[in-house]
Structure formats: C-alpha cells, structure tokens
Amino acid sequence: MRCQSQEKERTVYDDEKKIPHFKNESEEREFWAAHDSTEYIDWNKASVAIFPKLKPSKKLFP
C-alpha cells in the first residue's frame, strides 16, 4: 500500500494507469470501490510485508 501523503501520483510500470492523489481516506475508498486495482498495480511484483514490532492498539478506529 502506498503512503498517500508522500506521493501525488506514481506509475509502477508503463502499461499501468497513474494512481490519483486523494484529498482524504473517504475519497480514496470510493475510488477503489469503483476501480479495479489490477489496472494500477502489478500484484505479481508485490512482496509480503512483515511488521515484527507492531503492537495491538488500545484505541478504536471508526
């Protein structure tokens, strides 16, 4: 997953579309609900992310 605050647009490879910059998480959620991520991301090049120091949060998120 990309960090939306650091990148406005990026291209993963030549045939992919550019991922637009989103004003907020709600706008991004609506975009991905209406678009197929395989047109923007090459999932065959994805790797597994491991977060060994991640701790459970006591704070609930809406």
PDB file of N, CA, C and O in Angstrom, chain B, residues numbered from 101:
ATOM      1  N   MET B 101       0.840  -1.170   0.000  1.00  0.00           N
ATOM      2  CA  MET B 101       0.000   0.000   0.000  1.00  0.00           C
ATOM      3  C   MET B 101       0.883   1.231   0.000  1.00  0.00           C
ATOM      4  O   MET B 101       1.940   1.244   0.632  1.00  0.00           O
ATOM      5  N   ARG B 102       0.465   2.237  -0.688  1.00  0.00           N
ATOM      6  CA  ARG B 102       1.298   3.420  -0.789  1.00  0.00           C
ATOM      7  C   ARG B 102       0.904   4.457   0.243  1.00  0.00           C
ATOM      8  O   ARG B 102      -0.223   4.461   0.738  1.00  0.00           O
ATOM      9  N   CYS B 103       1.829   5.326   0.559  1.00  0.00           N
ATOM     10  CA  CYS B 103       1.555   6.401   1.513  1.00  0.00           C
ATOM     11  C   CYS B 103       0.983   7.579   0.733  1.00  0.00           C
ATOM     12  O   CYS B 103       1.690   8.170  -0.083  1.00  0.00           O
ATOM     13  N   GLN B 104      -0.268   7.932   0.962  1.00  0.00           N
ATOM     14  CA  GLN B 104      -0.902   8.961   0.166  1.00  0.00           C
ATOM     15  C   GLN B 104      -0.365  10.359   0.447  1.00  0.00           C
ATOM     16  O   GLN B 104      -0.483  11.224  -0.422  1.00  0.00           O
ATOM     17  N   SER B 105       0.217  10.625   1.612  1.00  0.00           N
ATOM     18  CA  SER B 105       0.705  11.956   1.916  1.00  0.00           C
ATOM     19  C   SER B 105       2.041  12.269   1.244  1.00  0.00           C
ATOM     20  O   SER B 105       2.390  13.442   1.113  1.00  0.00           O
ATOM     21  N   GLN B 106       2.790  11.269   0.820  1.00  0.00           N
ATOM     22  CA  GLN B 106       4.107  11.499   0.236  1.00  0.00           C
ATOM     23  C   GLN B 106       4.101  11.504  -1.286  1.00  0.00           C
ATOM     24  O   GLN B 106       5.027  12.042  -1.893  1.00  0.00           O
ATOM     25  N   GLU B 107       3.098  10.928  -1.918  1.00  0.00           N
ATOM     26  CA  GLU B 107       3.082  10.814  -3.365  1.00  0.00           C
ATOM     27  C   GLU B 107       1.775  11.343  -3.926  1.00  0.00           C
ATOM     28  O   GLU B 107       0.698  10.985  -3.450  1.00  0.00           O
ATOM     29  N   LYS B 108       1.871  12.197  -4.941  1.00  0.00           N
ATOM     30  CA  LYS B 108       0.649  12.658  -5.600  1.00  0.00           C
ATOM     31  C   LYS B 108       0.229  11.637  -6.639  1.00  0.00           C
ATOM     32  O   LYS B 108      -0.932  11.230  -6.672  1.00  0.00           O
ATOM     33  N   GLU B 109       1.154  11.219  -7.484  1.00  0.00           N
ATOM     34  CA  GLU B 109       0.878  10.197  -8.477  1.00  0.00           C
ATOM     35  C   GLU B 109       2.134   9.355  -8.647  1.00  0.00           C
ATOM     36  O   GLU B 109       3.245   9.832  -8.419  1.00  0.00           O
ATOM     37  N   ARG B 110       1.954   8.107  -9.047  1.00  0.00           N
ATOM     38  CA  ARG B 110       3.096   7.260  -9.337  1.00  0.00           C
ATOM     39  C   ARG B 110       2.707   6.253 -10.403  1.00  0.00           C
ATOM     40  O   ARG B 110       1.536   5.901 -10.545  1.00  0.00           O
ATOM     41  N   THR B 111       3.670   5.806 -11.127  1.00  0.00           N
ATOM     42  CA  THR B 111       3.434   4.780 -12.116  1.00  0.00           C
ATOM     43  C   THR B 111       4.317   3.606 -11.764  1.00  0.00           C
ATOM     44  O   THR B 111       5.530   3.773 -11.633  1.00  0.00           O
ATOM     45  N   VAL B 112       3.751   2.424 -11.607  1.00  0.00           N
ATOM     46  CA  VAL B 112       4.503   1.240 -11.250  1.00  0.00           C
ATOM     47  C   VAL B 112       5.201   0.671 -12.479  1.00  0.00           C
ATOM     48  O   VAL B 112       6.380   0.324 -12.408  1.00  0.00           O
ATOM     49  N   TYR B 113       4.509   0.570 -13.588  1.00  0.00           N
ATOM     50  CA  TYR B 113       5.139   0.186 -14.837  1.00  0.00           C
ATOM     51  C   TYR B 113       4.383   0.810 -15.997  1.00  0.00           C
ATOM     52  O   TYR B 113       3.282   1.328 -15.806  1.00  0.00           O
ATOM     53  N   ASP B 114       4.946   0.771 -17.183  1.00  0.00           N
ATOM     54  CA  ASP B 114       4.460   1.534 -18.328  1.00  0.00           C
ATOM     55  C   ASP B 114       2.991   1.357 -18.665  1.00  0.00           C
ATOM     56  O   ASP B 114       2.333   2.341 -19.000  1.00  0.00           O
ATOM     57  N   ASP B 115       2.442   0.145 -18.593  1.00  0.00           N
ATOM     58  CA  ASP B 115       1.066  -0.096 -19.008  1.00  0.00           C
ATOM     59  C   ASP B 115       0.026   0.261 -17.950  1.00  0.00           C
ATOM     60  O   ASP B 115      -1.171   0.252 -18.238  1.00  0.00           O
ATOM     61  N   GLU B 116       0.453   0.568 -16.762  1.00  0.00           N
ATOM     62  CA  GLU B 116      -0.492   0.870 -15.690  1.00  0.00           C
ATOM     63  C   GLU B 116      -0.923   2.325 -15.714  1.00  0.00           C
ATOM     64  O   GLU B 116      -0.199   3.199 -16.192  1.00  0.00           O
ATOM     65  N   LYS B 117      -2.106   2.564 -15.192  1.00  0.00           N
ATOM     66  CA  LYS B 117      -2.615   3.923 -15.040  1.00  0.00           C
ATOM     67  C   LYS B 117      -1.983   4.553 -13.808  1.00  0.00           C
ATOM     68  O   LYS B 117      -1.508   3.845 -12.921  1.00  0.00           O
ATOM     69  N   LYS B 118      -1.976   5.873 -13.750  1.00  0.00           N
ATOM     70  CA  LYS B 118      -1.442   6.578 -12.579  1.00  0.00           C
ATOM     71  C   LYS B 118      -2.488   6.583 -11.470  1.00  0.00           C
ATOM     72  O   LYS B 118      -3.674   6.792 -11.727  1.00  0.00           O
ATOM     73  N   ILE B 119      -2.048   6.355 -10.251  1.00  0.00           N
ATOM     74  CA  ILE B 119      -2.936   6.404  -9.095  1.00  0.00           C
ATOM     75  C   ILE B 119      -3.102   7.880  -8.728  1.00  0.00           C
ATOM     76  O   ILE B 119      -2.105   8.562  -8.487  1.00  0.00           O
ATOM     77  N   PRO B 120      -4.329   8.387  -8.681  1.00  0.00           N
ATOM     78  CA  PRO B 120      -4.527   9.810  -8.385  1.00  0.00           C
ATOM     79  C   PRO B 120      -4.251  10.144  -6.921  1.00  0.00           C
ATOM     80  O   PRO B 120      -4.207   9.262  -6.064  1.00  0.00           O
ATOM     81  N   HIS B 121      -4.070  11.417  -6.659  1.00  0.00           N
ATOM     82  CA  HIS B 121      -3.907  11.914  -5.291  1.00  0.00           C
ATOM     83  C   HIS B 121      -5.304  12.065  -4.695  1.00  0.00           C
ATOM     84  O   HIS B 121      -6.214  12.567  -5.353  1.00  0.00           O
ATOM     85  N   PHE B 122      -5.467  11.632  -3.459  1.00  0.00           N
ATOM     86  CA  PHE B 122      -6.768  11.695  -2.799  1.00  0.00           C
ATOM     87  C   PHE B 122      -6.736  12.755  -1.702  1.00  0.00           C
ATOM     88  O   PHE B 122      -5.739  12.896  -0.994  1.00  0.00           O
ATOM     89  N   LYS B 123      -7.828  13.496  -1.569  1.00  0.00           N
ATOM     90  CA  LYS B 123      -7.916  14.539  -0.541  1.00  0.00           C
ATOM     91  C   LYS B 123      -8.073  13.936   0.849  1.00  0.00           C
ATOM     92  O   LYS B 123      -7.620  14.509   1.840  1.00  0.00           O
ATOM     93  N   ASN B 124      -8.726  12.761   0.911  1.00  0.00           N
ATOM     94  CA  ASN B 124      -8.944  12.121   2.207  1.00  0.00           C
ATOM     95  C   ASN B 124      -9.183  10.626   1.995  1.00  0.00           C
ATOM     96  O   ASN B 124      -9.277  10.157   0.861  1.00  0.00           O
ATOM     97  N   GLU B 125      -9.276   9.903   3.076  1.00  0.00           N
ATOM     98  CA  GLU B 125      -9.450   8.452   3.017  1.00  0.00           C
ATOM     99  C   GLU B 125     -10.796   8.062   2.421  1.00  0.00           C
ATOM    100  O   GLU B 125     -10.900   7.047   1.733  1.00  0.00           O
ATOM    101  N   SER B 126     -11.817   8.854   2.678  1.00  0.00           N
ATOM    102  CA  SER B 126     -13.144   8.571   2.140  1.00  0.00           C
ATOM    103  C   SER B 126     -13.140   8.637   0.610  1.00  0.00           C
ATOM    104  O   SER B 126     -13.738   7.789  -0.053  1.00  0.00           O
ATOM    105  N   GLU B 127     -12.470   9.637   0.059  1.00  0.00           N
ATOM    106  CA  GLU B 127     -12.355   9.769  -1.393  1.00  0.00           C
ATOM    107  C   GLU B 127     -11.585   8.588  -1.983  1.00  0.00           C
ATOM    108  O   GLU B 127     -11.945   8.072  -3.041  1.00  0.00           O
ATOM    109  N   GLU B 128     -10.533   8.167  -1.299  1.00  0.00           N
ATOM    110  CA  GLU B 128      -9.753   7.023  -1.758  1.00  0.00           C
ATOM    111  C   GLU B 128     -10.581   5.737  -1.709  1.00  0.00           C
ATOM    112  O   GLU B 128     -10.513   4.921  -2.628  1.00  0.00           O
ATOM    113  N   ARG B 129     -11.354   5.557  -0.648  1.00  0.00           N
ATOM    114  CA  ARG B 129     -12.204   4.374  -0.503  1.00  0.00           C
ATOM    115  C   ARG B 129     -13.233   4.299  -1.638  1.00  0.00           C
ATOM    116  O   ARG B 129     -13.461   3.229  -2.201  1.00  0.00           O
ATOM    117  N   GLU B 130     -13.850   5.437  -1.970  1.00  0.00           N
ATOM    118  CA  GLU B 130     -14.817   5.478  -3.062  1.00  0.00           C
ATOM    119  C   GLU B 130     -14.152   5.143  -4.398  1.00  0.00           C
ATOM    120  O   GLU B 130     -14.733   4.435  -5.221  1.00  0.00           O
ATOM    121  N   PHE B 131     -12.950   5.644  -4.610  1.00  0.00           N
ATOM    122  CA  PHE B 131     -12.232   5.375  -5.847  1.00  0.00           C
ATOM    123  C   PHE B 131     -11.974   3.885  -6.011  1.00  0.00           C
ATOM    124  O   PHE B 131     -12.259   3.320  -7.067  1.00  0.00           O
ATOM    125  N   TRP B 132     -11.433   3.237  -4.971  1.00  0.00           N
ATOM    126  CA  TRP B 132     -11.099   1.815  -5.083  1.00  0.00           C
ATOM    127  C   TRP B 132     -12.343   0.932  -5.125  1.00  0.00           C
ATOM    128  O   TRP B 132     -12.280  -0.185  -5.640  1.00  0.00           O
ATOM    129  N   ALA B 133     -13.463   1.400  -4.600  1.00  0.00           N
ATOM    130  CA  ALA B 133     -14.708   0.636  -4.702  1.00  0.00           C
ATOM    131  C   ALA B 133     -15.221   0.617  -6.140  1.00  0.00           C
ATOM    132  O   ALA B 133     -15.949  -0.295  -6.533  1.00  0.00           O
ATOM    133  N   ALA B 134     -14.839   1.627  -6.925  1.00  0.00           N
ATOM    134  CA  ALA B 134     -15.323   1.738  -8.298  1.00  0.00           C
ATOM    135  C   ALA B 134     -14.277   1.336  -9.349  1.00  0.00           C
ATOM    136  O   ALA B 134     -14.607   1.262 -10.532  1.00  0.00           O
ATOM    137  N   HIS B 135     -13.025   1.074  -8.947  1.00  0.00           N
ATOM    138  CA  HIS B 135     -11.962   0.759  -9.895  1.00  0.00           C
ATOM    139  C   HIS B 135     -11.273  -0.553  -9.540  1.00  0.00           C
ATOM    140  O   HIS B 135     -11.234  -0.955  -8.378  1.00  0.00           O
ATOM    141  N   ASP B 136     -10.740  -1.201 -10.544  1.00  0.00           N
ATOM    142  CA  ASP B 136     -10.003  -2.453 -10.369  1.00  0.00           C
ATOM    143  C   ASP B 136      -8.531  -2.134 -10.125  1.00  0.00           C
ATOM    144  O   ASP B 136      -7.891  -1.501 -10.965  1.00  0.00           O
ATOM    145  N   SER B 137      -7.992  -2.560  -8.999  1.00  0.00           N
ATOM    146  CA  SER B 137      -6.598  -2.247  -8.652  1.00  0.00           C
ATOM    147  C   SER B 137      -5.588  -2.854  -9.619  1.00  0.00           C
ATOM    148  O   SER B 137      -4.464  -2.363  -9.718  1.00  0.00           O
ATOM    149  N   THR B 138      -5.966  -3.913 -10.335  1.00  0.00           N
ATOM    150  CA  THR B 138      -5.018  -4.538 -11.257  1.00  0.00           C
ATOM    151  C   THR B 138      -4.696  -3.635 -12.441  1.00  0.00           C
ATOM    152  O   THR B 138      -3.719  -3.878 -13.150  1.00  0.00           O
ATOM    153  N   GLU B 139      -5.500  -2.593 -12.669  1.00  0.00           N
ATOM    154  CA  GLU B 139      -5.195  -1.624 -13.713  1.00  0.00           C
ATOM    155  C   GLU B 139      -4.156  -0.613 -13.241  1.00  0.00           C
ATOM    156  O   GLU B 139      -3.601   0.127 -14.053  1.00  0.00           O
ATOM    157  N   TYR B 140      -3.889  -0.574 -11.945  1.00  0.00           N
ATOM    158  CA  TYR B 140      -2.984   0.412 -11.365  1.00  0.00           C
ATOM    159  C   TYR B 140      -1.746  -0.208 -10.717  1.00  0.00           C
ATOM    160  O   TYR B 140      -0.706   0.444 -10.617  1.00  0.00           O
ATOM    161  N   ILE B 141      -1.853  -1.451 -10.281  1.00  0.00           N
ATOM    162  CA  ILE B 141      -0.776  -2.106  -9.537  1.00  0.00           C
ATOM    163  C   ILE B 141      -0.503  -3.479 -10.135  1.00  0.00           C
ATOM    164  O   ILE B 141      -1.436  -4.224 -10.437  1.00  0.00           O
ATOM    165  N   ASP B 142       0.767  -3.815 -10.306  1.00  0.00           N
ATOM    166  CA  ASP B 142       1.140  -5.150 -10.773  1.00  0.00           C
ATOM    167  C   ASP B 142       1.311  -6.029  -9.540  1.00  0.00           C
ATOM    168  O   ASP B 142       2.375  -6.036  -8.921  1.00  0.00           O
ATOM    169  N   TRP B 143       0.269  -6.766  -9.186  1.00  0.00           N
ATOM    170  CA  TRP B 143       0.288  -7.580  -7.971  1.00  0.00           C
ATOM    171  C   TRP B 143       1.270  -8.741  -8.049  1.00  0.00           C
ATOM    172  O   TRP B 143       1.625  -9.315  -7.020  1.00  0.00           O
ATOM    173  N   ASN B 144       1.717  -9.098  -9.257  1.00  0.00           N
ATOM    174  CA  ASN B 144       2.727 -10.151  -9.396  1.00  0.00           C
ATOM    175  C   ASN B 144       4.088  -9.703  -8.870  1.00  0.00           C
ATOM    176  O   ASN B 144       4.945 -10.533  -8.563  1.00  0.00           O
ATOM    177  N   LYS B 145       4.280  -8.400  -8.768  1.00  0.00           N
ATOM    178  CA  LYS B 145       5.541  -7.857  -8.248  1.00  0.00           C
ATOM    179  C   LYS B 145       5.449  -7.514  -6.760  1.00  0.00           C
ATOM    180  O   LYS B 145       6.413  -7.016  -6.177  1.00  0.00           O
ATOM    181  N   ALA B 146       4.313  -7.774  -6.156  1.00  0.00           N
ATOM    182  CA  ALA B 146       4.117  -7.448  -4.743  1.00  0.00           C
ATOM    183  C   ALA B 146       4.933  -8.381  -3.853  1.00  0.00           C
ATOM    184  O   ALA B 146       5.241  -9.512  -4.231  1.00  0.00           O
ATOM    185  N   SER B 147       5.273  -7.892  -2.678  1.00  0.00           N
ATOM    186  CA  SER B 147       6.002  -8.718  -1.719  1.00  0.00           C
ATOM    187  C   SER B 147       5.262  -8.707  -0.382  1.00  0.00           C
ATOM    188  O   SER B 147       4.448  -7.822  -0.117  1.00  0.00           O
ATOM    189  N   VAL B 148       5.549  -9.677   0.434  1.00  0.00           N
ATOM    190  CA  VAL B 148       4.916  -9.792   1.740  1.00  0.00           C
ATOM    191  C   VAL B 148       5.562  -8.789   2.689  1.00  0.00           C
ATOM    192  O   VAL B 148       6.786  -8.679   2.749  1.00  0.00           O
ATOM    193  N   ALA B 149       4.737  -8.065   3.424  1.00  0.00           N
ATOM    194  CA  ALA B 149       5.233  -7.110   4.413  1.00  0.00           C
ATOM    195  C   ALA B 149       5.122  -7.735   5.800  1.00  0.00           C
ATOM    196  O   ALA B 149       4.093  -8.311   6.154  1.00  0.00           O
ATOM    197  N   ILE B 150       6.176  -7.614   6.566  1.00  0.00           N
ATOM    198  CA  ILE B 150       6.204  -8.150   7.923  1.00  0.00           C
ATOM    199  C   ILE B 150       6.507  -6.998   8.877  1.00  0.00           C
ATOM    200  O   ILE B 150       7.452  -6.239   8.661  1.00  0.00           O
ATOM    201  N   PHE B 151       5.714  -6.871   9.917  1.00  0.00           N
ATOM    202  CA  PHE B 151       5.875  -5.815  10.903  1.00  0.00           C
ATOM    203  C   PHE B 151       6.103  -6.442  12.273  1.00  0.00           C
ATOM    204  O   PHE B 151       5.162  -6.540  13.062  1.00  0.00           O
ATOM    205  N   PRO B 152       7.319  -6.866  12.574  1.00  0.00           N
ATOM    206  CA  PRO B 152       7.577  -7.605  13.817  1.00  0.00           C
ATOM    207  C   PRO B 152       7.389  -6.791  15.092  1.00  0.00           C
ATOM    208  O   PRO B 152       7.140  -7.367  16.151  1.00  0.00           O
ATOM    209  N   LYS B 153       7.503  -5.470  15.017  1.00  0.00           N
ATOM    210  CA  LYS B 153       7.381  -4.645  16.224  1.00  0.00           C
ATOM    211  C   LYS B 153       5.995  -4.020  16.373  1.00  0.00           C
ATOM    212  O   LYS B 153       5.785  -3.181  17.250  1.00  0.00           O
ATOM    213  N   LEU B 154       5.061  -4.419  15.532  1.00  0.00           N
ATOM    214  CA  LEU B 154       3.710  -3.893  15.593  1.00  0.00           C
ATOM    215  C   LEU B 154       3.009  -4.427  16.837  1.00  0.00           C
ATOM    216  O   LEU B 154       3.001  -5.630  17.094  1.00  0.00           O
ATOM    217  N   LYS B 155       2.421  -3.509  17.603  1.00  0.00           N
ATOM    218  CA  LYS B 155       1.738  -3.888  18.839  1.00  0.00           C
ATOM    219  C   LYS B 155       0.238  -3.593  18.704  1.00  0.00           C
ATOM    220  O   LYS B 155      -0.150  -2.661  17.999  1.00  0.00           O
ATOM    221  N   PRO B 156      -0.589  -4.373  19.369  1.00  0.00           N
ATOM    222  CA  PRO B 156      -2.033  -4.102  19.333  1.00  0.00           C
ATOM    223  C   PRO B 156      -2.334  -2.721  19.904  1.00  0.00           C
ATOM    224  O   PRO B 156      -1.691  -2.279  20.856  1.00  0.00           O
ATOM    225  N   SER B 157      -3.306  -2.053  19.320  1.00  0.00           N
ATOM    226  CA  SER B 157      -3.693  -0.736  19.777  1.00  0.00           C
ATOM    227  C   SER B 157      -4.839  -0.850  20.781  1.00  0.00           C
ATOM    228  O   SER B 157      -5.695  -1.728  20.667  1.00  0.00           O
ATOM    229  N   LYS B 158      -4.843   0.044  21.758  1.00  0.00           N
ATOM    230  CA  LYS B 158      -5.945   0.101  22.701  1.00  0.00           C
ATOM    231  C   LYS B 158      -6.996   1.082  22.230  1.00  0.00           C
ATOM    232  O   LYS B 158      -8.095   1.134  22.782  1.00  0.00           O
ATOM    233  N   LYS B 159      -6.661   1.874  21.194  1.00  0.00           N
ATOM    234  CA  LYS B 159      -7.554   2.869  20.646  1.00  0.00           C
ATOM    235  C   LYS B 159      -8.368   2.261  19.514  1.00  0.00           C
ATOM    236  O   LYS B 159      -7.822   1.583  18.644  1.00  0.00           O
ATOM    237  N   LEU B 160      -9.692   2.506  19.528  1.00  0.00           N
ATOM    238  CA  LEU B 160     -10.560   2.007  18.477  1.00  0.00           C
ATOM    239  C   LEU B 160     -10.650   3.040  17.353  1.00  0.00           C
ATOM    240  O   LEU B 160     -10.703   4.244  17.602  1.00  0.00           O
ATOM    241  N   PHE B 161     -10.665   2.554  16.129  1.00  0.00           N
ATOM    242  CA  PHE B 161     -10.763   3.427  14.984  1.00  0.00           C
ATOM    243  C   PHE B 161     -12.134   3.254  14.342  1.00  0.00           C
ATOM    244  O   PHE B 161     -12.615   2.129  14.201  1.00  0.00           O
ATOM    245  N   PRO B 162     -12.767   4.358  13.950  1.00  0.00           N
ATOM    246  CA  PRO B 162     -14.124   4.281  13.365  1.00  0.00           C
ATOM    247  C   PRO B 162     -14.122   3.625  12.002  1.00  0.00           C
ATOM    248  O   PRO B 162     -15.177   3.486  11.383  1.00  0.00           O
TER     249      PRO B 162
END
